[in-house]
Amino acid sequence: MQPSKNLLSAIKPFQIISLLTTYTLGAGLVQYVQVMQSWLTLIQGLLFLLLISVGLEFLVLLLEVNDQLGSFKNLSIKDKKQRRINSALISATFFTVAVAIFVDWINKGILWQGFGFLIALLGLSAFLYVLVKIDIISRSYEILFETILFVIIPPAFAYFTQSEDLHRLLTMTVFSLIPAFIAFRLLSKLIAFDRYPKLGRHTLIVNLGWEQIMFIHNALILITFLLYALNAVFGFPWFLLWPVFLTLPIGLLEVWLMERVRRGGKPLWRVMQVATACVYLIPIYLIGFAFWIR
C-alpha cells in the first residue's frame, strides 16, 4: 500500500481546485463579453491543463528517486523501482494525450498570438517548476511558479481558447486573485514547518523567518481586498464585484488569528486554512457565477 500512497501524494488538491475554478472563471468571462466560439476547444483546454499539471507532479515524483525525506525514506529498493515505473508510465501517458490535443489545435489553426504565448509561458513555467521541486533551483521560488501555473494561466487559457483579443476584465480579475493564493500557500508552508521542522525544505521560511512570513501573509490578505476595491475604481462593473466584499470579515478573522499566533497563542491551523481558502475561492465563485448568468 505504501507505493500507492506515494503515488497519490503527487496529486495536490488545492492546486487542482485552483486550476478548475480559475479556468471556469475565465470561461465565464468569455460568456460575459462575447458568444462562446467552441465548447469543444474550451473543454480541450481544461483537459490539456489538467494533463500537464498532474503529469508534472508525477514527473517530479519520478525524479525524486534519491529523496530521503518524508514518506520516501522508508521505501525499499523494490518499492522505489515500482514507484519509478508507475510514475513514468502515468506521466508519459498524460503528456502524450496533452501533445495529441496540442497537435489537434495546430491542425485547426487556433494557435493565434495570445494563445501561442500562453502555451509557451506554460511550457517554460512547467520546466522551471520541475527544477524547483527537485531542488535544482531554490525552493523559495516554488510559490511563484505555482501562482503562474494555477492562478494566472488557467483563466487566461480559457479566455484565449475563444478570443484573440485581451480583455481588461481578465487582467483585473487575475491580478486580484494572486495575493490570496500566495497567502494560502504561505500558510501551508507555515503549517508544515511547524509540524515537521526537521524536514528543512521550506527554504522561504528559513530565509525570511516565520514571523516575517506571518506578516506577509496578513498583508496579502488585506492587499487582496484593496485590489478588488481598486478594480471598482478603474471600471470593473460594481454589480459583478460587490459580493466579493462579503468575504472581508473572513479575511479580517484570518488576519486576527495569524496575529494571535504571532504573539504566542495556540494556532488554529485548520480554521486558518479554511478562512484563507475562503478568501481565495469564494470571490472566484461569486465573480465567475456573475459572469455566467449575466
C-alpha positions as CSV (number, residue, x, y, z in Angstrom):
1,M,0.0,0.0,0.0
2,Q,2.9,2.4,0.6
3,P,3.8,2.8,-3.1
4,S,0.2,3.6,-3.9
5,K,0.1,6.2,-1.2
6,N,3.2,7.8,-2.5
7,L,1.7,7.9,-6.0
8,L,-1.5,9.6,-4.6
9,S,0.7,12.1,-2.8
10,A,1.6,13.5,-6.3
11,I,-1.9,14.9,-6.5
12,K,-2.2,18.4,-5.0
13,P,-5.9,19.0,-4.3
14,F,-5.7,22.8,-3.7
15,Q,-3.7,23.4,-6.8
16,I,-6.2,21.3,-8.9
17,I,-9.1,23.1,-7.3
18,S,-7.5,26.4,-8.1
19,L,-6.9,25.4,-11.7
20,L,-10.5,24.2,-12.2
21,T,-12.1,27.2,-10.6
22,T,-10.0,29.9,-12.2
23,Y,-10.4,28.2,-15.6
24,T,-14.2,28.2,-15.1
25,L,-13.9,31.9,-14.2
26,G,-12.1,32.6,-17.4
27,A,-14.7,30.7,-19.4
28,G,-17.4,32.7,-17.6
29,L,-15.7,35.9,-18.7
30,V,-15.9,34.7,-22.3
31,Q,-19.6,34.1,-21.9
32,Y,-20.0,37.6,-20.4
33,V,-18.2,39.6,-23.1
34,Q,-18.9,37.6,-26.2
35,V,-20.5,34.5,-27.6
36,M,-18.7,31.2,-26.9
37,Q,-17.0,30.2,-30.1
38,S,-16.3,26.5,-29.4
39,W,-17.3,24.4,-26.4
40,L,-15.1,21.6,-27.6
41,T,-12.0,23.7,-27.6
42,L,-12.9,25.1,-24.2
43,I,-13.2,21.5,-22.8
44,Q,-10.0,20.5,-24.6
45,G,-8.2,23.5,-22.9
46,L,-9.2,22.4,-19.5
47,L,-8.2,18.8,-20.1
48,F,-4.9,19.9,-21.5
49,L,-4.1,21.9,-18.4
50,L,-5.1,19.1,-16.1
51,L,-3.0,16.6,-18.0
52,I,0.0,18.9,-17.9
53,S,-0.4,19.8,-14.2
54,V,-0.9,16.2,-12.9
55,G,1.7,14.9,-15.4
56,L,4.3,17.4,-13.9
57,E,3.6,16.1,-10.4
58,F,4.3,12.5,-11.4
59,L,7.4,13.6,-13.3
60,V,8.6,15.2,-10.1
61,L,7.8,12.0,-8.2
62,L,9.9,10.1,-10.8
63,L,12.8,12.4,-10.4
64,E,12.9,12.3,-6.6
65,V,14.4,8.8,-6.6
66,N,17.1,9.9,-4.2
67,D,14.9,11.9,-1.9
68,Q,15.3,10.6,1.6
69,L,12.7,12.9,3.2
70,G,9.1,12.3,4.3
71,S,7.3,9.2,3.2
72,F,10.2,8.2,0.8
73,K,12.9,7.5,3.4
74,N,11.5,4.1,4.4
75,L,10.9,2.7,0.9
76,S,12.7,-0.5,-0.1
77,I,14.7,-0.7,-3.3
78,K,11.9,-2.7,-4.8
79,D,9.2,-0.2,-3.9
80,K,11.3,2.7,-5.2
81,K,11.7,0.9,-8.5
82,Q,8.0,0.3,-8.7
83,R,7.4,3.9,-7.9
84,R,9.7,5.0,-10.8
85,I,7.9,2.7,-13.2
86,N,4.4,3.8,-12.2
87,S,5.3,7.5,-12.2
88,A,7.0,7.2,-15.6
89,L,4.0,5.5,-17.2
90,I,1.4,7.9,-15.7
91,S,3.4,11.0,-16.6
92,A,4.2,9.7,-20.1
93,T,0.5,8.9,-20.7
94,F,-0.7,12.3,-19.6
95,F,1.9,14.2,-21.6
96,T,1.1,12.1,-24.7
97,V,-2.6,12.9,-24.6
98,A,-1.7,16.6,-24.0
99,V,0.5,16.6,-27.1
100,A,-2.3,15.0,-29.1
101,I,-4.6,17.9,-28.1
102,F,-1.9,20.4,-29.0
103,V,-1.4,18.8,-32.4
104,D,-5.2,19.0,-32.9
105,W,-5.1,22.7,-32.2
106,I,-2.3,23.2,-34.7
107,N,-4.3,21.4,-37.4
108,K,-7.3,23.6,-36.6
109,G,-5.2,26.7,-36.8
110,I,-6.4,28.2,-33.5
111,L,-2.9,28.9,-32.1
112,W,-3.3,32.7,-32.5
113,Q,-0.8,35.1,-30.9
114,G,-2.2,35.3,-27.4
115,F,-2.9,31.6,-27.2
116,G,0.5,30.6,-28.5
117,F,2.2,33.0,-26.0
118,L,0.3,31.3,-23.1
119,I,1.4,27.8,-24.2
120,A,5.0,29.0,-24.4
121,L,4.6,30.5,-20.9
122,L,3.1,27.3,-19.7
123,G,6.0,25.2,-21.1
124,L,8.6,27.5,-19.5
125,S,6.9,27.7,-16.2
126,A,6.3,23.9,-16.1
127,F,10.0,23.3,-16.8
128,L,11.1,25.7,-14.1
129,Y,8.5,24.3,-11.7
130,V,10.1,20.8,-12.0
131,L,13.6,22.2,-11.4
132,V,12.3,24.0,-8.3
133,K,10.6,20.9,-6.9
134,I,13.7,18.8,-7.2
135,D,15.9,21.5,-5.7
136,I,17.9,22.4,-8.8
137,I,16.6,25.9,-8.4
138,S,15.9,27.3,-4.9
139,R,12.6,26.2,-3.5
140,S,12.0,29.7,-2.5
141,Y,10.6,30.2,-6.0
142,E,8.1,27.3,-5.7
143,I,5.1,29.5,-4.9
144,L,6.0,31.9,-7.8
145,F,5.7,29.1,-10.4
146,E,2.6,27.7,-8.7
147,T,1.0,31.1,-9.0
148,I,1.7,31.2,-12.7
149,L,0.6,27.6,-13.3
150,F,-2.6,27.5,-11.2
151,V,-3.8,31.2,-11.0
152,I,-2.6,33.2,-14.0
153,I,-2.6,30.7,-16.8
154,P,-5.9,28.8,-16.4
155,P,-8.3,31.8,-16.7
156,A,-6.3,33.3,-19.5
157,F,-6.1,29.9,-21.2
158,A,-9.9,29.5,-21.1
159,Y,-10.4,33.0,-22.4
160,F,-7.9,32.7,-25.3
161,T,-9.3,29.4,-26.5
162,Q,-12.3,31.6,-27.6
163,S,-10.8,35.0,-28.3
164,E,-7.8,36.6,-29.9
165,D,-8.1,39.9,-28.0
166,L,-7.1,40.5,-24.4
167,H,-10.0,42.0,-22.3
168,R,-9.2,44.4,-19.4
169,L,-11.6,42.5,-17.0
170,L,-9.4,39.4,-17.4
171,T,-6.3,41.3,-16.3
172,M,-8.1,42.9,-13.4
173,T,-9.6,39.7,-12.2
174,V,-6.4,37.6,-12.4
175,F,-4.2,40.1,-10.5
176,S,-6.8,40.3,-7.7
177,L,-6.6,36.5,-7.2
178,I,-2.8,36.3,-6.8
179,P,-2.3,37.7,-3.3
180,A,-4.9,35.3,-1.7
181,F,-3.4,32.3,-3.4
182,I,0.1,33.2,-2.2
183,A,-1.3,33.8,1.3
184,F,-2.8,30.3,1.3
185,R,0.4,28.7,0.1
186,L,2.5,30.6,2.7
187,L,0.1,29.4,5.4
188,S,0.6,25.8,4.2
189,K,4.3,26.2,4.4
190,L,4.0,27.5,8.0
191,I,1.8,24.6,9.0
192,A,4.3,22.1,7.5
193,F,7.2,23.9,9.1
194,D,5.5,23.9,12.5
195,R,4.7,20.2,12.3
196,Y,7.9,18.9,10.6
197,P,10.7,21.4,11.4
198,K,13.4,18.8,10.8
199,L,12.5,18.5,7.1
200,G,14.3,21.7,6.4
201,R,12.8,22.0,2.9
202,H,10.8,25.2,3.2
203,T,13.7,27.5,2.4
204,L,11.4,30.5,2.0
205,I,10.5,30.3,5.7
206,V,14.1,29.5,6.6
207,N,15.3,32.6,4.6
208,L,12.7,35.1,5.7
209,G,11.8,33.7,9.2
210,W,8.4,32.5,10.3
211,E,7.4,35.9,11.9
212,Q,8.1,37.7,8.6
213,I,6.1,35.1,6.7
214,M,3.2,35.7,9.1
215,F,3.4,39.5,8.4
216,I,3.5,38.9,4.6
217,H,0.5,36.5,4.9
218,N,-1.6,39.1,6.6
219,A,-0.5,41.8,4.2
220,L,-1.5,39.7,1.3
221,I,-5.0,39.1,2.7
222,L,-5.5,42.9,3.0
223,I,-4.0,43.6,-0.4
224,T,-6.5,41.2,-1.9
225,F,-9.4,43.3,-0.9
226,L,-7.5,46.5,-1.8
227,L,-7.1,45.2,-5.3
228,Y,-10.8,44.4,-5.6
229,A,-11.5,48.0,-4.4
230,L,-9.1,49.4,-7.0
231,N,-10.8,47.3,-9.7
232,A,-14.1,49.0,-8.8
233,V,-12.4,52.4,-9.1
234,F,-10.9,51.6,-12.5
235,G,-14.1,50.4,-14.1
236,F,-14.8,46.8,-13.0
237,P,-18.7,46.6,-13.0
238,W,-19.8,47.1,-9.4
239,F,-22.8,44.8,-9.8
240,L,-20.3,42.0,-10.5
241,L,-17.8,42.9,-7.9
242,W,-19.7,43.9,-4.7
243,P,-20.5,40.4,-3.4
244,V,-16.7,39.8,-3.1
245,F,-16.6,42.1,-0.1
246,L,-18.9,39.8,1.8
247,T,-15.8,37.7,2.5
248,L,-14.0,40.7,4.1
249,P,-15.0,39.6,7.6
250,I,-13.5,36.2,6.9
251,G,-10.3,37.9,5.8
252,L,-10.1,40.0,8.9
253,L,-10.7,37.0,11.0
254,E,-7.8,35.2,9.4
255,V,-5.6,38.3,10.0
256,W,-6.6,38.3,13.7
257,L,-5.9,34.5,14.0
258,M,-2.5,34.9,12.5
259,E,-1.6,37.8,14.6
260,R,-2.7,35.8,17.6
261,V,-0.3,33.0,16.7
262,R,2.5,35.5,16.1
263,R,2.0,36.7,19.7
264,G,2.3,33.2,21.1
265,G,-1.3,32.0,21.0
266,K,-2.2,28.4,20.1
267,P,-2.5,28.1,16.3
268,L,-5.9,27.0,14.9
269,W,-4.3,25.8,11.7
270,R,-7.5,24.1,10.3
271,V,-9.7,27.1,10.9
272,M,-7.0,29.4,9.4
273,Q,-6.7,27.2,6.3
274,V,-10.4,27.3,5.8
275,A,-10.6,31.0,6.2
276,T,-7.7,31.7,3.8
277,A,-9.2,29.3,1.3
278,C,-12.5,31.1,1.5
279,V,-10.8,34.5,0.9
280,Y,-9.4,33.0,-2.3
281,L,-12.1,30.6,-3.6
282,I,-15.4,32.4,-2.7
283,P,-14.6,35.5,-4.8
284,I,-13.7,33.2,-7.7
285,Y,-17.1,31.6,-7.4
286,L,-19.0,34.9,-6.9
287,I,-17.4,36.7,-9.8
288,G,-17.5,33.6,-12.0
289,F,-21.1,33.0,-11.2
290,A,-21.9,36.6,-12.1
291,F,-20.1,36.3,-15.4
292,W,-22.0,33.1,-16.3
293,I,-25.5,34.4,-15.5
294,R,-25.2,37.9,-16.9
